[in-house]
């Protein structure tokens, strides 16, 4: 039997940084930092290695083969300022400083290196394996809607005023929505698609820092986190549908689309006002404004304990000093905020995590989003083709270089063979023949020619004539054979005259 279904075509616009964990981190062998543009370039390791010169590749392989804690730092140092092609992600200025501090450590202190590298883990936000773009998982959005709906029901039923204690959240949910088994849960009929990105959705690496809700000279202790976040203004589109329960389903309180949207609007708007008031106490303010008609949502890591629990039933774990047992209170005592620095004294750089707004998808917007997505895909395809052309060109240049080096090696080999052959031939010659052979050498110098001239008197007559003829030929080519007869005492005149006498030209 076919069930009736309410379908809500919609989109989400992010209002503050959002990080939805996916159990993946960016590793040092997969990125480089471009300090000039304040961007992290995430590359394909195989493509990067193939782009290295032979000497750099050997160095990189030697470092990777060490397998020590120190070698990880050496990899960071090797990759620094290396050119790379890949996906670019903006990073906060504090990360650049953090990166440089990490690189300046001495590789001999492995304990400190391990500690710093643990602090340098960059957690990735949820992404599509197809194109690596971030997206908002339907499960996260559905969980957000469910929390708001539970708060709406609590507001009506006021179970917090009864004597019932719900030690586990599932018991509270069953009491509020009137079901016993998972099959009877009315929210199983709510289907939320993954919300996929529209166009070029930007992300940024920021710090997640903890700040007390009451003014204090001492900030909370604890490790700051590096998180990839979806930036405000990003658009994601999806579909929410609500099915009517089938006959005999046992669902006593069916969920309607309008009801849980109302719950989201009321609950998160109330949470926004509460948070804004608490932020103002410590001199902070929200980066966005919204009216009473906005359907706010809050999802992802560090969304605030109050925003993910039911009012009146909260038991939020508060960590004390080291060694103290944790306490449980109805309100959190700290904020987790997105920051551009690991430690900041400037409140204007801090922003709450997780806020977004849900809107109905109108036909005109659907067309606009579709065009935006197509433009993005065209740009990606063009960039992909450009990278492929660059790879082909790099390979072509590499082959040409190899071919040129091989040709150079062949020429060098031929030269060596010729020189060896020449040496062998010279070894078989008489001293006079070797002198004559020197005139065939392109490298012969004027000084050497004069030395050979000075040996003429020591040569037999026949060899003397051969050498004299070679001298005449050499100086004729050099333009030094013709001399001024008036300068009879000139050294060159004397040499030419002597050669002419030997050749019978005098």
Buried (B, 14 or more C-beta within 10 A) or exposed (E): EEEEEBEBBBBBBBBBBBBBEBEEEBEBBBBBBBBEEBBBBBBEEEBBBEBBEEEEEEBBEEBBEEEEBBBBBBBBBBBEEBEBBBBBBBBBEBBBEBBEEBEEBEBEBBEEBBEBBEBBBBBBBBBEEEEEBBBBBBEBBBBBBBBBBBBBBBBEEEBBEEEEEBEEEEEBBBBBBBBEEEEBBBBBBBBBBBBBBBBEBBBBBBBBBBBBBEEEEEEBEEEBBBBBBBBBEBBBBBBBBBBBBEEEBEBEEEBEBEBBBBBBBBBBBBBBEBBBEBBEEBEBEBBBEBEEEBBBBBBBBBBBBBBBBBBBBBEBEEBEEEEEEEEEEBEBBBBBBBBBBBEBEEBEBBBBBBBBBBBEBEEEBEEEBEEBBEEBEEEEEEEEEEEEEEBEEBEEEBEEEEEEEEEEEEEEEEEEEEEEEEEEEEEEEEEBEEBBBBBEEEEEEEEBBEEBBEBBEEBEEEBBBBBBBBBBEBBEEEEBBEBEEEEEEEEBBEBBBBBBEBBEEE
